[in-house]
Amino acid sequence: MVKRRRKNRTQRAGQKSARATAMSLLWNGPSEPSRGPKAGLSLEAIVQTGLMVVDAEGLTALTMARVADELGVTPMATYRHIPSKEELLDLMIDAAFEEAPRCGANGWRNELTKWAKAELALFRRRPWLLQTVLQRVAIGPNWTAWHNEAMTALSSTTLRGSELFGAITLVDAHVRAAAQIFVSAPGAWSENFNYVLQRASQDPRFAALGRVVAESASDSDESVEGEIQVQFEFGLQRLLDGIETFLRARDEGRVRRPRRRV
């Protein structure tokens, strides 16, 4: 038991150190390699090669050896620029967010809708990002730029501080949930789900579901992806309705701004 605790503490310390290194690389940029040749290979090339690998084959294919092989160098050459796969993955996550959509003054609902659709498109293009959500968040310049644009979209409202973060988190969570369904829907999952719906619609234990299935069959000819898109749009607009209702209630004096705790 004691050995296990020591091992866990060592792992946590290692993860903390790796995260600190990644944060430094994200915000301060790379320093000159401490060993070996000073030119030829760059940190950016390593990150972009890592992205190429996971975009094509998923996260399980990512190793430092694989990246080195793609670059035509030895693994040791990559380690001169980045300590381990952990730091590489953090840099790849931030790089994957690319350029954030520019949010202007076309009404906060329109701008936040544009932001949400851009994020959904990103996750659909790079579904491996969804696998990193619960384990790590690389808070780098690109990730920060995305959140800055979402706040820009909401800057014309009276939302402030934690309310802004709360609204953005709500929309972001909806986008990620929809993206997860988009990624899972094609192929066997879709076929199995349709089979279950048909069986459930004929089972009296699932009467409410049966009515929905019957209604959907009569009024929709959408493909699976089309139906998911409709559901995403509906959910997003209802979330924005909620934010709008809250803002209207505040403007009318029916909702007070919460007091800060001292």
N, C-alpha and C positions, 0 to 999 in steps of 0.2 A: 504493500500500500504506500509506504514511504517513497519507494523508488518511482511508483506511478505518479505521485504528486510532484516529485522533483522533475520527472520527464515533462509533465504538463506545464510546470513553471518555465522550464527551459524552452518549450515550444512557444509559449505565449511571449516570452522575452524575444525569441527569434522573430516571431511575427511582428512584434512591435518595432524591432530594429529594422526589419525589411520595409515596413510601412513608412518609417521615418526617412529611410533612404529614398524610397519612391517619391515621397513628398518633396524632398530636396531636389530630385531630378526633374520633377514636374514643374516646380516653380523657379528653380535657380539655374536649370540647365545642366548639361554634363560638364564635368571638369576634365582636364587632360588626363588620359589614362596614366596610372602610376607605373605601369610596367609595359615593356614591349614597344612596338612601333607606334609612332604618334599620328600617322596618317593612313589613309586607305579605307578603313572601316569607321562608320559613325554610329552613334546611338540611334539616330533617326532611321538609318538603313535597317538596323536590327528590329526596331519597332515596326516598321512598315512590312518587313518580311514576316514577322510574327502575325501581323494582321492578314497577310496573304494566306498564310497557312490555315488559320482558324476560320477565315471567311470561306475557304474551300472545303475544309475537312472537320471543323469543329474544335472545341477546346481540348479534347482528348489527344489531338494530334500535336499539341504544342509542347515541345521540349527545346531546351537550349541546343541540344545536339542537332535537332531537325532544322532549327533556324540557321545554325552554323553551316549545315550541309547545303541549304538553299543558297546561302551567301558564298559558298565555295571557300570557307575558311575553317580553321579548327575551332572546336568549342572554347578552348582557352582564349582565343582571340575575342570572342564575344564577352567573356567574363572580364576582360580588361575594361569594358565599357559599362557593364551592368552586373551586379553581384549574383543574381539568381533569377529563376523563372518568376518568382513572386513579384519582384520589382518590375520585371518585364510586363507581366500581366496588368499591373496597375497603369503603366504607361500606355499600354495598348488600349485599355478601356477608355482612357481620356482621349487618345488619338482617334478612336472610333467615333467619337461624338462630332468630329469634324467641325465645320462652320455652323454656328447656331443661326436659326432663321431670324431675320431682322423684324422686330415688332415695332410698329409705328403708332400712328394716331387714328387708325381707321375703326375706332370703337373697341373697347376692351374685349367684348365678346368675340368679335371677328378676329382680333389679333391673337387671343388665347386659343381660339379654334385653330387658327393657322399653326400656332406653336404645337398644339397637341397632334395635329395631323403630320407635321414634320417629324415629331418624335416617333409616332407610330411607324412611319415609313422607314425610319432609321432602324428600329427594332426588327421590322420585317426583313430588311436588307441584311442585318447582322443579328440573327436570332441568338447567337451565342452570348450576346450581352445579357440576355434575360437570365442566363445561368449564373451570372456574377452578382446579381442584385442582392441576394440575401447574405452573400459571403464577404463582399468587398465593394466599397465605393471609392473610386479614385477621384478625390476632390482636387482635380487639376484645373488649369485655365479654361479648357474647352467645356468641361462640365459646369464650371462657374458661369461661363458665357451663356449657356443655355438657360440657367436659372435667372441670370440678369435680364435676358430678353423676356422671360415670362413676367418678371417684375415690371419691366418696361410696359408690357401689355396692360398690366393692372395699375399703372401709375396714375391714371386719371380717376381711379376710384378712391374711396376713403379708407380702404384697407391699409393697415399699417403693421409693421413688426411681425409678430407671430401669426397674425391673421393672413398676411401675404404668404408666408411660408405654408400655412395650413391650406390655403386655397390651391397653391401650386402643387403641394403634396397630394391633394385630393385628385386633381386632374392627372398628375403624373401616374398615380396608382391605377386610375382607370385606363390610361394608355397602355401601361405594362400588362394589365389583365387582358385587354383586348389583343395585344400582340401575342401573348401566350396562347390564346385561342387560335389566332391566325396560324401560328407555327404548328400547333397540334392538329388542326382541322383536316389538312389534306390526307388522302390515302386511307389506310385501314381505320384510323380513328373516326373519320367521317362516316364510313360505311357502318361501323359498329354502332355509332351514335344513332344513325338513322334507323338501324335495325331495332335498337332499344326503344326508340320513340314509337315505332309502329307497334311493337309488342305492348308497350305500356299504355298506348292509346286504347287498346282493347281490354285492358285489365281494370275492373271496377275499383281496385285499390288506388288507382291513379286517375280518378275522374277529372280533376282540374287540368292535369297535363293532357289528357285525352281531348278535352275541348279545345285547348290551345293548338294541338297538332291538327285537329280537324279544320280549325279556322285558318291556320297557316297554309294548309294544303289547298284551300279554296281561293285564297286571296294573294298568293305569292308564287312567282315562278323564278325566284332568285336562286342563283347557285349558292353553294355553301359559303364561299368567300363573300358573295354579294350579301347574303343574309347576315354574316358577321359584321360586315361594314355598316349595314343598316342598324344593327344593334349597337355598334360603337357610336355612331352618330346620335342615336336616340339617348344613350346614356350620357354622352358628353353634354348634349344640350340641356338635359335635366339637371346635371351638376351645375352648369352655368346659370340655369333658372334659380337654383338654390342660392347661389352667390348673389344674384341680382335681387332676389327677394330679401335677403339679409341686408343688402345695401339700402334698399328702399325703406325697410323698417327702421334702419338707423337714421336715415334722413328725416323720417317722420317722427323721430324721437321715441319709437317703441322698443328700441334696443340700445342699451347703454354700452359704452366702451368699458371693458373690464378694467378694474383697478390693478395696478402693478403691486406685487407683493414687496414689502420692504425687507 
